[in-house]
Amino acid sequence: MLNEIIMKILLLVAVFNVVHGYRRNSWPNVENAQKQGPNVCAVEVNDDTSYAYYTEKKEWNPRTICGKPTSVKYECCSGYYRVSGHPGCTGVKPLINLIETARRVGSSIFVKLIESSSFARELRSGPPLTLFVPSEEAFQNYLKLKGIRQEWLHDGNRYINLIANHIVDRRVLSNQWQANLLIPSRLQGNILRINKFSSGMETVNCRRIIRKDQIATNGVVHVIDGVLDLALAQNSDIIDLASRDGRFEIFTKALINSELGNRIKFSEIPCTIFAPTDDAFHRIPKQQLSDIFGNPDALNALIAHHIVTHPVCVPNIISACRANTMQQQELKLNCGPHGPIVENANLRNEMYHGKNGLLYVLDRVLIPDRAKTIFDVLREEELFTFLEIIKTAQLEETLRQSKEFTMFAPSETAMYSLSNQQLVELQRNQKSARVFVLNHIVAGTYFTDEISSNQIVRTLEVGIPLRFQVYRDNFGIENALIVKADRECSNGVLHVISHILHPAQESLDYILKREGNFSIWLDAMERIKGVQPQIYDQFKRENSSCTYFVPSDEAFRQLGSAKLQKLLEDRNYLTKTLQNHIVDNMLLSESFMPDLQYTVRTKGNPINIMRKNDRVQVNDATLVKSDILNKAGVAHEINSVLLPEYCPHNYKKPSDGISRKVCH
C-alpha cells in the first residue's frame, strides 16, 4: 500500500514538472501575445528562407522548419487594421469583392490575368466563390519555369483553364477543411484535394496554404505558395501521366509490367509515387542493375519501395517522419536546408497530381535491401575481408542463384582476430575458404523475430548444427552475438556477428579431461550418475545448449579437505551443488552488459551475474576462462564453488530464541 502511495506521489510530481516546464518555456510567448492587443495574429517567419505562415491565431510558439528556426512577429488579423492611439488592430476594413481582395493580399500579377479573362465579371459581382490565389513570388516562379512572357498575360482567356482550376463554387472556409477533402474546381472534371496535418500545415493539391479566410463580399480568398497547374491537376491515371512525361521510361515500364501497376490503377485510396528518372537509374553500377532486372522479386521490391500507400504532401514535411511503402517497409522523409529529402535523395520541385495519386521527381533510385544481392549489402557493411574469402571459395555464383539461406558474416574486427597465417590461408586456399564460408551460412531464412533460445539450425552442405540464443537485449549464434540483424536481401538474409563462428566439435567432458584441472568436477559428475541421470546424460549429450560454470580443482580445494570430502560423499547435496552450476541456456560472457546485475535461474538456486571492470562475477566467483564452446553448450571456468543453501538440521534456534530455518 505504501509503495502504491509513493508511486502516485512520484507520478504527480513528474506530471507537475512537465506541465510547469512547458508553461515556463511557452510563457514569454503567451505574455508577448497578450500585450499585442485585440485582433492581432501571429506570423511565423524565417527571413533566410522567405518562409511565412499566417497562423490567424494570437498565441503561437516558433518551431524548427527544415532545420531552420523560426521566429514570431505580429500583424493585424485578416480584415483589421491599426488605428492610431489605440492598442492592437481595432479598425475594420470594408469588405470588397474577390478580385480586389486578392489584390489586397498581394497577388497582383495573377489578379491582372483574371481581369483580362471572362471570369472577371463573375469574380467581381457574382455568387459566392472560393478563390485560391498564388502568392506573387510563387506565380512569378511559375511563369519563369513555364517560359510564359508577361505580355501573354494580357489575354486571360488564353489561360482560362488555369484560372478555372483555382476557383471553387461556393464559399469554403478553413473550418470546413479536413484530411483528404475533395472539392471540384471550376475546371470541368478536375478535383482539388485539401488536407489538414497535425503539424498545423494545410494544403490544396499539396500546395501550402499560407494565408486563409480572406473574406470578400462574394466569397473568400486563400493564398497558396504555388500554382494549381493543369499538369498537376489532370483527372488522369498517375502512371499514364508519368509515361507521357518521357523522363521515367525505365521506372514506368517496370511498374506497368508488375502487379503493382494494376493495384495503383484500381485502388480507391490515392498513393504517392517517388519516381526516379532514367538518369538516376543509369547511375547504378551495371552489374547491380543487371542483378535487379534479372530477378523479378528484386525488381518488384525496388518498384514497391518508391510507392507510399497514401497521399504525401511534401509541404507538410517540416521535420523527420516516416511513411509505409507498398511492401510495408519504411521510407524516411525529411526536410533540409535545400528542400525535401526521401531517404538520402533530393526531391525536385516538380509534382504530378493524378486522379489516383501524386508523383514526385526523384534524383536517385531508392534501393531497398530486398532488391540488393547479399554481396551488395556486404559491401555496404564494409565486410571486405569476408567478401574476399567468399571469392577465394568460388561461392559467388552459387550464392547469387540461391535464395533460401541465412548468412552470419563476421565483422571486420572479428576477421582480424585471426592470425596473419590463418588469414593468408583463407585468402589463398579455396578448400579452406569454402569450409570457412559454409560454416557461416545456414539453410533457410531466419529473422530475429522468429528465433528462440536453443533453436538449432544447420549449415549449408555439411549440415553442422549451430545454436541460437535469445538474450534480453541481443541475440546470439554459437559463440557470437548478432551486432547487426535482419538485412533481407534478394537472395538471402544477412546478420553481422561479433566473432568468427567455431562450430563445436568436442564434448565438454573431453575438453575438461584434456585441460587436466577439472578432475574433481568430472568425478562429481560420475558420482551423481545414479541420482540424477538426466544431468549426467545432458552433460554427455551432443547438440545440447546449456551453460556450465565449472570450478577448477583449485576452487574445490579452497573448501578445505573435510568440507570437500563431505560434499563428495553426500550425493544429494552434491547433486544440488552441481545443479547450481548449470543453466538451461547458453550464456556468452559478452552477453552481460557492464554494471548490470543479471539474475539467472540455474537447475538449482538463482545466481547473480555482473560484469564490472572487464571481469564477470557469478555470485562470489569470478570467471577465469570464458566461452569454452562444446557440444553440450558453453562452459566458463570459475575460481569458487557455488554452494547451494544447505540446512542439515532443518530448524535451529538462534540467539533471539525464535525457531526458524537457518541455511548456510
C-alpha positions as CSV (number, residue, x, y, z in Angstrom):
1,M,0.0,0.0,0.0
2,L,2.8,2.4,1.0
3,N,4.6,1.6,-2.3
4,E,1.5,2.5,-4.3
5,I,1.1,5.8,-2.5
6,I,4.8,6.6,-3.1
7,M,4.4,5.8,-6.8
8,K,1.3,8.0,-7.1
9,I,3.2,10.9,-5.5
10,L,6.2,10.4,-7.8
11,L,3.8,10.3,-10.8
12,L,2.1,13.6,-9.8
13,V,5.5,15.3,-9.3
14,A,6.6,14.2,-12.7
15,V,3.4,15.5,-14.4
16,F,3.7,18.8,-12.5
17,N,7.3,19.2,-13.7
18,V,6.4,18.5,-17.3
19,V,3.4,20.9,-17.2
20,H,5.3,23.5,-15.3
21,G,8.3,23.2,-17.7
22,Y,6.0,23.7,-20.7
23,R,4.3,26.7,-19.2
24,R,7.7,28.2,-18.2
25,N,9.1,27.7,-21.7
26,S,6.0,29.0,-23.5
27,W,5.0,31.8,-21.1
28,P,7.2,34.5,-22.7
29,N,5.4,33.9,-26.0
30,V,1.9,33.9,-24.3
31,E,2.7,37.1,-22.4
32,N,4.1,38.8,-25.5
33,A,1.0,37.8,-27.5
34,Q,-1.4,39.2,-24.8
35,K,0.4,42.6,-25.0
36,Q,-0.3,42.9,-28.7
37,G,-3.9,44.0,-28.1
38,P,-7.1,42.9,-29.9
39,N,-7.3,41.4,-33.4
40,V,-3.5,40.8,-33.7
41,C,-2.4,37.5,-35.2
42,A,1.0,35.7,-35.1
43,V,3.0,35.2,-38.2
44,E,5.7,32.5,-38.1
45,V,8.7,33.6,-40.2
46,N,12.2,32.7,-41.2
47,D,13.9,35.5,-43.2
48,D,16.6,33.3,-44.6
49,T,14.2,31.0,-46.4
50,S,11.4,33.6,-47.1
51,Y,9.1,31.4,-45.1
52,A,6.0,32.9,-43.7
53,Y,3.0,31.2,-42.2
54,Y,0.0,33.3,-41.1
55,T,-1.5,31.5,-38.2
56,E,-4.7,33.5,-37.7
57,K,-4.0,32.9,-34.0
58,K,-2.7,35.2,-31.3
59,E,-0.6,32.7,-29.5
60,W,2.0,30.7,-31.4
61,N,5.3,29.1,-30.4
62,P,8.1,29.2,-33.0
63,R,9.4,25.9,-34.4
64,T,12.2,24.5,-36.5
65,I,11.2,24.2,-40.1
66,C,13.5,22.2,-42.4
67,G,16.3,22.6,-39.9
68,K,15.8,26.4,-39.7
69,P,14.5,28.0,-36.5
70,T,11.6,30.3,-37.0
71,S,10.5,33.4,-35.1
72,V,7.1,35.0,-34.5
73,K,6.1,38.5,-35.5
74,Y,2.6,40.1,-35.2
75,E,0.3,41.6,-37.8
76,C,-3.3,42.6,-37.9
77,C,-5.6,39.6,-38.4
78,S,-7.5,39.3,-41.6
79,G,-9.9,42.3,-42.2
80,Y,-8.5,44.5,-39.5
81,Y,-6.0,47.5,-39.4
82,R,-4.3,49.6,-36.7
83,V,-5.9,52.8,-35.5
84,S,-3.5,55.5,-34.3
85,G,-3.6,55.8,-30.5
86,H,-5.3,52.5,-29.9
87,P,-3.6,49.2,-29.0
88,G,-3.9,46.3,-31.3
89,C,-6.0,46.4,-34.5
90,T,-9.3,48.0,-33.9
91,G,-10.0,49.2,-37.4
92,V,-12.3,47.0,-39.5
93,K,-11.6,47.0,-43.2
94,P,-14.6,47.3,-45.6
95,L,-15.5,44.1,-47.5
96,I,-14.6,44.2,-51.1
97,N,-15.1,41.7,-54.0
98,L,-12.9,38.7,-54.7
99,I,-10.7,40.4,-57.3
100,E,-9.9,43.4,-55.0
101,T,-9.4,41.1,-52.0
102,A,-6.9,39.0,-54.0
103,R,-5.1,42.2,-55.0
104,R,-5.1,43.3,-51.3
105,V,-3.3,40.2,-50.2
106,G,-0.6,40.8,-52.7
107,S,-1.3,38.6,-55.8
108,S,-1.3,41.4,-58.3
109,I,0.0,39.6,-61.4
110,F,-2.5,36.7,-61.0
111,V,-5.2,39.3,-60.5
112,K,-4.3,41.0,-63.8
113,L,-4.6,37.7,-65.5
114,I,-8.1,37.2,-64.1
115,E,-9.2,40.7,-65.0
116,S,-8.3,40.1,-68.7
117,S,-10.4,36.9,-68.7
118,S,-14.1,36.1,-69.0
119,F,-14.1,35.3,-65.2
120,A,-13.5,39.0,-64.3
121,R,-17.2,39.9,-64.1
122,E,-18.2,36.9,-62.1
123,L,-15.5,37.4,-59.5
124,R,-16.4,41.0,-59.1
125,S,-20.2,40.6,-58.6
126,G,-21.3,37.0,-59.0
127,P,-22.5,34.5,-56.4
128,P,-20.1,33.3,-53.6
129,L,-17.0,31.5,-54.8
130,T,-13.7,30.4,-53.2
131,L,-10.5,31.7,-54.9
132,F,-7.1,30.1,-54.3
133,V,-4.5,32.7,-55.4
134,P,-0.8,32.1,-55.7
135,S,1.5,34.4,-53.8
136,E,3.3,37.0,-56.0
137,E,6.6,35.1,-55.7
138,A,5.0,31.7,-56.4
139,F,3.3,32.9,-59.6
140,Q,6.5,34.7,-60.9
141,N,8.4,31.5,-60.3
142,Y,5.8,29.6,-62.3
143,L,5.9,32.0,-65.2
144,K,9.7,31.6,-65.3
145,L,9.6,27.8,-65.1
146,K,7.0,27.6,-67.9
147,G,8.6,30.3,-70.1
148,I,5.5,32.5,-70.1
149,R,6.1,36.1,-71.1
150,Q,4.4,38.9,-69.2
151,E,2.8,40.3,-72.4
152,W,1.0,37.0,-72.9
153,L,-0.9,37.6,-69.7
154,H,-3.0,40.4,-71.3
155,D,-5.2,37.8,-72.8
156,G,-6.5,35.9,-69.7
157,N,-8.7,33.6,-71.8
158,R,-5.5,32.1,-73.2
159,Y,-5.1,30.6,-69.7
160,I,-8.8,30.2,-68.8
161,N,-8.4,26.6,-67.7
162,L,-5.6,27.5,-65.4
163,I,-7.7,30.2,-63.8
164,A,-10.7,27.9,-63.6
165,N,-8.7,25.4,-61.6
166,H,-8.2,28.0,-58.8
167,I,-11.9,28.6,-58.4
168,V,-14.4,26.6,-56.4
169,D,-18.2,27.1,-56.4
170,R,-19.5,28.4,-53.0
171,R,-17.6,29.8,-50.1
172,V,-15.3,27.2,-48.4
173,L,-13.8,28.5,-45.1
174,S,-10.9,26.8,-43.3
175,N,-13.2,25.5,-40.6
176,Q,-14.7,23.2,-43.2
177,W,-11.4,21.6,-44.2
178,Q,-10.4,18.1,-43.2
179,A,-8.0,15.4,-44.3
180,N,-8.4,14.4,-47.9
181,L,-11.3,16.7,-48.6
182,L,-12.2,16.6,-52.3
183,I,-13.8,19.6,-53.9
184,P,-14.5,20.1,-57.7
185,S,-12.8,23.1,-59.2
186,R,-14.5,25.2,-61.9
187,L,-12.4,23.4,-64.5
188,Q,-14.7,20.6,-65.5
189,G,-13.7,17.2,-64.3
190,N,-10.9,18.4,-62.0
191,I,-10.8,17.8,-58.3
192,L,-8.9,19.8,-55.7
193,R,-7.7,17.8,-52.7
194,I,-7.5,19.8,-49.4
195,N,-5.6,18.3,-46.4
196,K,-5.0,19.4,-42.8
197,F,-2.0,18.0,-41.0
198,S,-1.0,17.6,-37.3
199,S,1.9,20.0,-37.9
200,G,-0.6,22.8,-38.4
201,M,0.0,22.9,-42.2
202,E,-2.9,22.9,-44.6
203,T,-2.6,22.2,-48.3
204,V,-4.6,22.3,-51.6
205,N,-3.2,19.8,-54.2
206,C,-0.2,19.7,-51.9
207,R,0.4,23.5,-52.3
208,R,0.8,25.0,-48.8
209,I,-2.0,27.4,-47.9
210,I,0.0,30.3,-46.3
211,R,-2.9,32.7,-45.7
212,K,-6.5,31.8,-45.4
213,D,-10.0,33.1,-44.9
214,Q,-9.7,36.5,-46.6
215,I,-13.4,37.3,-46.6
216,A,-14.9,39.1,-49.6
217,T,-18.4,40.3,-50.4
218,N,-18.9,37.4,-52.8
219,G,-16.7,34.7,-51.3
220,V,-13.4,34.0,-49.7
221,V,-9.7,34.1,-50.8
222,H,-6.9,31.8,-49.7
223,V,-3.3,32.4,-50.6
224,I,-1.1,29.5,-51.6
225,D,2.6,29.1,-52.1
226,G,2.3,27.6,-55.6
227,V,0.2,27.3,-58.7
228,L,-2.5,24.7,-59.2
229,D,-1.0,23.8,-62.6
230,L,-3.1,21.9,-65.1
231,A,-0.4,19.3,-65.5
232,L,-0.7,18.6,-61.8
233,A,-4.5,18.5,-61.7
234,Q,-5.4,16.4,-64.7
235,N,-8.1,13.8,-63.8
236,S,-5.8,11.2,-65.3
237,D,-4.2,8.0,-64.1
238,I,-0.9,8.9,-62.4
239,I,1.0,6.2,-64.2
240,D,-0.2,7.5,-67.6
241,L,0.9,11.0,-66.6
242,A,4.4,9.7,-65.8
243,S,4.6,7.7,-69.0
244,R,3.8,10.7,-71.1
245,D,6.5,12.8,-69.3
246,G,9.3,10.9,-71.1
247,R,11.8,11.0,-68.2
248,F,10.6,7.9,-66.4
249,E,10.7,5.2,-69.1
250,I,12.7,2.7,-67.0
251,F,10.6,3.1,-63.9
252,T,7.2,3.2,-65.6
253,K,7.9,0.2,-67.8
254,A,8.8,-1.8,-64.8
255,L,5.8,-0.5,-62.9
256,I,3.4,-1.4,-65.7
257,N,4.8,-4.9,-66.1
258,S,4.4,-5.6,-62.4
259,E,1.2,-6.4,-60.5
260,L,1.7,-3.1,-58.6
261,G,0.6,-1.1,-61.6
262,N,-2.9,-2.7,-61.5
263,R,-3.1,-2.2,-57.8
264,I,-2.5,1.5,-58.3
265,K,-4.9,1.9,-61.2
266,F,-7.8,0.3,-59.4
267,S,-7.2,1.4,-55.8
268,E,-9.7,3.7,-54.2
269,I,-7.0,5.1,-52.0
270,P,-4.6,7.5,-53.7
271,C,-1.0,6.7,-53.4
272,T,2.3,8.7,-53.7
273,I,5.0,7.7,-56.2
274,F,8.5,8.9,-55.8
275,A,9.7,8.3,-59.4
276,P,13.4,8.1,-60.2
277,T,14.3,9.5,-63.6
278,D,16.1,7.4,-66.2
279,D,19.3,9.3,-65.4
280,A,19.0,8.1,-61.8
281,F,18.8,4.5,-63.0
282,H,21.9,5.0,-65.2
283,R,23.9,6.0,-62.2
284,I,23.5,2.5,-60.7
285,P,26.5,0.1,-61.4
286,K,25.8,-2.1,-64.4
287,Q,26.2,-5.4,-62.5
288,Q,23.9,-4.3,-59.7
289,L,21.3,-3.0,-62.2
290,S,21.5,-6.3,-64.1
291,D,21.0,-8.3,-60.9
292,I,17.9,-6.3,-60.1
293,F,16.3,-6.6,-63.5
294,G,17.2,-10.2,-63.8
295,N,15.3,-11.0,-60.6
296,P,11.5,-10.4,-60.7
297,D,11.2,-10.4,-56.9
298,A,14.1,-7.9,-56.6
299,L,12.6,-5.6,-59.3
300,N,9.1,-5.8,-57.6
301,A,10.7,-4.8,-54.3
302,L,12.5,-1.9,-55.9
303,I,9.4,-0.5,-57.5
304,A,7.3,-1.0,-54.4
305,H,9.9,0.9,-52.3
306,H,9.1,4.0,-54.3
307,I,5.3,3.9,-53.7
308,V,3.7,5.1,-50.5
309,T,0.1,3.8,-49.8
310,H,-1.4,7.2,-49.1
311,P,-1.0,10.8,-50.3
312,V,2.2,12.5,-49.1
313,C,2.2,16.3,-49.4
314,V,5.7,17.4,-49.3
315,P,5.0,20.9,-47.9
316,N,3.7,19.1,-44.8
317,I,7.2,17.6,-44.2
318,I,8.9,20.1,-41.9
319,S,11.0,17.6,-39.9
320,A,11.9,13.9,-39.9
321,C,8.9,11.5,-40.4
322,R,8.2,8.1,-41.9
323,A,5.8,6.6,-44.4
324,N,5.0,3.0,-45.2
325,T,5.7,1.6,-48.7
326,M,3.6,-0.9,-50.6
327,Q,5.7,-3.7,-49.1
328,Q,5.3,-2.4,-45.6
329,Q,8.8,-1.0,-45.4
330,E,9.5,2.4,-44.0
331,L,10.7,5.4,-46.0
332,K,12.4,8.2,-44.1
333,L,11.2,11.6,-45.1
334,N,12.8,14.9,-44.0
335,C,13.3,18.5,-45.0
336,G,16.7,20.0,-45.2
337,P,18.1,23.5,-46.0
338,H,17.9,22.6,-49.7
339,G,14.4,21.2,-49.6
340,P,12.6,17.9,-49.1
341,I,14.5,14.6,-48.8
342,V,13.4,11.0,-49.2
343,E,15.9,8.6,-47.6
344,N,19.1,10.3,-49.0
345,A,17.6,11.5,-52.2
346,N,16.6,15.1,-53.0
347,L,13.1,15.7,-54.4
348,R,12.9,18.1,-57.3
349,N,10.4,20.9,-57.1
350,E,8.0,19.1,-59.5
351,M,4.9,17.1,-59.0
352,Y,2.1,15.4,-60.9
353,H,-1.4,15.3,-59.3
354,G,-3.5,12.5,-60.9
355,K,-6.9,11.1,-60.0
356,N,-5.3,8.2,-58.1
357,G,-2.3,9.8,-56.5
358,L,0.7,12.1,-56.6
359,L,4.0,11.7,-58.3
360,Y,7.3,13.5,-57.3
361,V,10.5,13.5,-59.3
362,L,13.5,11.9,-57.6
363,D,17.1,12.4,-58.5
364,R,18.3,8.9,-57.4
365,V,17.0,5.4,-57.1
366,L,16.0,4.2,-53.6
367,I,17.2,0.6,-53.5
368,P,15.8,-1.4,-50.6
369,D,17.7,-4.4,-49.2
370,R,15.2,-6.8,-50.8
371,A,16.4,-5.5,-54.2
372,K,20.1,-6.0,-53.4
373,T,22.1,-9.1,-53.5
374,I,23.8,-10.2,-50.3
375,F,27.1,-9.1,-51.9
376,D,25.8,-5.5,-52.3
377,V,24.9,-5.5,-48.6
378,L,28.3,-7.0,-47.6
379,R,30.0,-4.1,-49.4
380,E,27.7,-1.6,-47.7
381,E,28.6,-3.0,-44.4
382,E,32.3,-2.8,-45.4
383,L,32.9,-6.5,-44.7
384,F,35.6,-6.7,-47.4
385,T,37.7,-9.4,-45.8
386,F,34.8,-11.9,-45.6
387,L,33.9,-10.9,-49.2
388,E,37.4,-11.7,-50.4
389,I,37.2,-15.1,-48.8
390,I,33.9,-15.8,-50.5
391,K,35.6,-15.1,-53.8
392,T,38.5,-17.4,-52.9
393,A,36.0,-20.1,-52.1
394,Q,34.4,-19.5,-55.5
395,L,30.9,-19.4,-54.0
396,E,29.7,-16.2,-55.6
397,E,27.7,-17.7,-58.4
398,T,26.2,-20.4,-56.1
399,L,25.1,-17.8,-53.6
400,R,23.9,-15.4,-56.3
401,Q,21.5,-18.1,-57.5
402,S,20.4,-19.3,-54.1
403,K,17.5,-17.7,-52.2
404,E,16.7,-19.6,-49.0
405,F,19.8,-19.1,-46.9
406,T,20.9,-17.0,-43.9
407,M,24.5,-15.7,-43.7
408,F,26.2,-14.8,-40.4
409,A,29.0,-12.5,-41.6
410,P,31.9,-11.7,-39.1
411,S,32.6,-8.1,-38.7
412,E,36.0,-6.8,-40.0
413,T,37.2,-6.6,-36.4
414,A,36.2,-10.3,-35.9
415,M,38.1,-11.2,-39.1
416,Y,41.3,-9.5,-38.0
417,S,41.2,-11.5,-34.7
418,L,42.7,-14.3,-36.9
419,S,46.4,-14.6,-37.1
420,N,48.2,-13.4,-40.3
421,Q,48.9,-17.1,-41.1
422,Q,45.2,-18.0,-40.8
423,L,44.1,-15.0,-42.9
424,V,46.6,-15.8,-45.7
425,E,45.5,-19.5,-45.7
426,L,41.8,-18.4,-46.1
427,Q,42.7,-15.8,-48.8
428,R,44.7,-18.3,-50.9
429,N,43.3,-21.8,-50.3
430,Q,40.0,-22.5,-52.0
431,K,39.2,-25.6,-49.9
432,S,39.9,-23.8,-46.6
433,A,38.0,-20.7,-47.7
434,R,35.0,-22.9,-48.7
435,V,34.8,-24.7,-45.4
436,F,35.1,-21.3,-43.5
437,V,32.4,-19.6,-45.5
438,L,29.9,-22.5,-45.4
439,N,30.4,-22.6,-41.6
440,H,28.7,-19.2,-41.6
441,I,25.7,-20.0,-43.8
442,V,22.7,-22.0,-42.8
443,A,19.9,-23.4,-44.9
444,G,16.6,-21.4,-44.7
445,T,15.9,-17.8,-43.8
446,Y,15.9,-16.8,-40.2
447,F,15.0,-13.3,-38.8
448,T,15.5,-12.4,-35.2
449,D,11.7,-12.1,-34.6
450,E,11.4,-15.8,-35.5
451,I,14.2,-17.4,-33.4
452,S,14.2,-18.8,-29.9
453,S,16.8,-19.9,-27.4
454,N,18.4,-23.3,-28.1
455,Q,16.9,-23.4,-31.6
456,I,19.2,-25.5,-33.8
457,V,19.9,-24.6,-37.5
458,R,22.3,-26.4,-39.8
459,T,25.0,-25.1,-42.1
460,L,24.8,-25.5,-45.9
461,E,26.1,-28.7,-47.5
462,V,27.8,-30.2,-44.4
463,G,24.8,-29.7,-42.0
464,I,26.8,-28.7,-38.9
465,P,24.4,-27.7,-36.1
466,L,24.5,-24.0,-34.9
467,R,22.6,-22.9,-31.8
468,F,20.6,-19.7,-31.5
469,Q,20.3,-17.9,-28.2
470,V,17.9,-15.0,-27.1
471,Y,19.2,-12.5,-24.6
472,R,17.4,-9.6,-23.0
473,D,19.0,-7.0,-25.4
474,N,20.5,-9.1,-28.1
475,F,20.6,-12.4,-30.0
476,G,23.4,-14.9,-30.3
477,I,24.5,-17.7,-32.6
478,E,27.0,-20.2,-31.1
479,N,30.0,-18.2,-29.8
480,A,29.0,-14.8,-31.3
481,L,26.5,-12.0,-30.8
482,I,24.5,-10.6,-33.7
483,V,25.6,-7.0,-33.9
484,K,23.5,-6.0,-36.9
485,A,20.4,-8.0,-37.7
486,D,17.8,-8.8,-40.3
487,R,19.1,-7.4,-43.6
488,E,16.8,-9.1,-46.0
489,C,18.4,-9.3,-49.5
490,S,17.1,-10.6,-52.8
491,N,18.9,-13.9,-52.3
492,G,19.1,-14.4,-48.5
493,V,19.2,-12.8,-45.1
494,L,22.3,-11.3,-43.6
495,H,23.3,-10.9,-39.9
496,V,26.6,-9.3,-38.9
497,I,28.2,-11.1,-35.9
498,S,30.8,-10.2,-33.4
499,H,33.1,-13.3,-33.7
500,I,34.1,-15.9,-36.2
501,L,31.9,-19.0,-35.7
502,H,33.6,-22.0,-34.4
503,P,31.1,-24.8,-34.5
504,A,31.5,-27.2,-31.5
505,Q,33.5,-30.3,-32.5
506,E,34.2,-31.7,-29.0
507,S,32.2,-32.8,-25.9
508,L,32.6,-30.9,-22.7
509,D,33.9,-33.9,-20.7
510,Y,36.6,-34.5,-23.4
511,I,37.7,-30.8,-23.2
512,L,37.8,-30.9,-19.3
513,K,39.8,-34.1,-19.3
514,R,42.3,-32.6,-21.8
515,E,42.7,-29.5,-19.7
516,G,43.6,-31.6,-16.7
517,N,42.5,-29.3,-13.9
518,F,38.8,-30.3,-13.6
519,S,39.1,-33.9,-12.2
520,I,37.0,-33.1,-9.2
521,W,34.1,-31.8,-11.3
522,L,34.4,-34.9,-13.6
523,D,34.4,-37.2,-10.5
524,A,31.4,-35.4,-9.1
525,M,29.5,-36.0,-12.4
526,E,30.2,-39.7,-12.2
527,R,29.1,-39.8,-8.5
528,I,25.6,-38.3,-9.3
529,K,25.1,-40.5,-12.4
530,G,22.7,-42.8,-10.4
531,V,21.0,-40.0,-8.5
532,Q,20.4,-37.6,-11.4
533,P,21.0,-39.4,-14.7
534,Q,19.3,-36.7,-16.7
535,I,22.0,-34.2,-15.7
536,Y,24.7,-36.7,-16.5
537,D,23.2,-37.5,-19.8
538,Q,22.8,-33.9,-20.8
539,F,26.4,-33.3,-19.9
540,K,27.4,-36.1,-22.3
541,R,24.8,-35.4,-25.0
542,E,25.6,-33.7,-28.3
543,N,23.7,-30.6,-29.5
544,S,22.7,-29.6,-26.0
545,S,22.5,-25.8,-25.2
546,C,23.5,-25.4,-21.5
547,T,25.9,-23.2,-19.7
548,Y,28.3,-24.8,-17.2
549,F,30.1,-22.7,-14.6
550,V,32.8,-25.2,-13.9
551,P,35.0,-24.7,-10.8
552,S,38.6,-25.8,-11.2
553,D,40.2,-28.3,-8.9
554,E,41.8,-25.5,-7.0
555,A,38.4,-23.9,-6.5
556,F,37.1,-27.1,-5.0
557,R,40.2,-27.5,-2.7
558,Q,39.5,-24.0,-1.3
559,L,36.5,-25.6,0.5
560,G,39.0,-27.5,2.7
561,S,39.6,-31.2,2.7
562,A,36.9,-32.0,5.3
563,K,34.2,-30.0,3.6
564,L,35.1,-31.2,0.2
565,Q,35.1,-34.8,1.4
566,K,31.7,-34.3,3.0
567,L,30.4,-32.7,-0.2
568,L,31.5,-35.6,-2.4
569,E,30.1,-38.2,-0.1
570,D,26.6,-36.6,0.3
571,R,25.2,-37.5,-3.1
572,N,22.0,-35.4,-2.7
573,Y,24.0,-32.3,-1.6
574,L,26.5,-32.9,-4.3
575,T,23.6,-33.0,-6.9
576,K,22.3,-29.7,-5.6
577,T,25.7,-28.2,-5.8
578,L,26.2,-29.3,-9.4
579,Q,22.7,-28.1,-10.3
580,N,23.8,-24.7,-9.0
581,H,26.4,-24.5,-11.8
582,I,24.2,-25.4,-14.7
583,V,21.8,-23.1,-16.7
584,D,19.5,-24.4,-19.4
585,N,20.5,-21.8,-21.9
586,M,23.9,-20.8,-23.5
587,L,25.1,-17.6,-21.9
588,L,28.1,-16.0,-23.6
589,S,30.2,-13.8,-21.3
590,E,29.8,-10.8,-23.7
591,S,26.0,-11.0,-23.4
592,F,26.3,-9.4,-20.0
593,M,26.4,-5.6,-20.2
594,P,28.7,-3.7,-17.8
595,D,27.4,-2.6,-14.4
596,L,24.1,-4.5,-14.6
597,Q,23.2,-7.4,-12.3
598,Y,21.6,-10.3,-14.1
599,T,19.5,-12.8,-12.0
600,V,19.9,-16.2,-13.7
601,R,17.9,-19.4,-13.0
602,T,20.1,-22.5,-12.7
603,K,18.9,-26.0,-12.2
604,G,19.3,-25.2,-8.5
605,N,19.3,-21.8,-6.8
606,P,19.2,-18.5,-8.8
607,I,22.6,-16.8,-9.2
608,N,23.6,-13.2,-9.8
609,I,25.9,-12.3,-12.6
610,M,27.6,-8.9,-13.1
611,R,30.3,-7.6,-15.4
612,K,32.4,-4.9,-13.8
613,N,35.9,-3.6,-14.7
614,D,36.1,-6.2,-17.5
615,R,35.5,-9.0,-15.0
616,V,32.5,-11.2,-14.8
617,Q,31.3,-12.2,-11.3
618,V,29.0,-15.1,-10.6
619,N,27.8,-14.7,-7.0
620,D,31.2,-14.6,-5.3
621,A,33.1,-16.4,-8.0
622,T,35.0,-14.9,-10.9
623,L,35.2,-16.2,-14.5
624,V,38.8,-17.3,-15.1
625,K,38.3,-18.6,-18.6
626,S,35.2,-17.8,-20.7
627,D,33.2,-19.1,-23.5
628,I,34.6,-22.7,-23.9
629,L,32.3,-23.9,-26.7
630,N,31.4,-27.5,-26.7
631,K,28.7,-30.0,-27.9
632,A,26.9,-29.6,-24.6
633,G,26.7,-25.8,-24.8
634,V,29.2,-23.3,-23.4
635,A,31.4,-23.6,-20.3
636,H,33.1,-21.0,-18.1
637,E,35.9,-21.8,-15.6
638,I,35.2,-20.1,-12.2
639,N,37.5,-19.8,-9.2
640,S,35.0,-20.6,-6.5
641,V,32.3,-23.2,-5.9
642,L,28.7,-22.0,-6.0
643,L,27.4,-23.8,-2.9
644,P,23.6,-24.1,-2.5
645,E,21.6,-23.3,0.6
646,Y,22.0,-26.2,3.0
647,C,20.1,-27.0,6.2
648,P,21.3,-30.3,7.5
649,H,19.4,-30.0,10.8
650,N,16.3,-28.3,9.4
651,Y,15.4,-25.8,12.1
652,K,17.7,-24.0,14.6
653,K,17.0,-21.7,17.5
654,P,19.3,-18.7,17.1
655,S,20.3,-16.3,19.9
656,D,17.0,-14.4,19.6
657,G,15.1,-17.5,20.7
658,I,12.8,-17.8,17.7
659,S,12.9,-21.1,15.9
660,R,13.3,-20.7,12.1
661,K,15.2,-22.3,9.2
662,V,18.8,-21.1,9.0
663,C,20.8,-22.1,5.9
664,H,24.4,-21.8,5.0
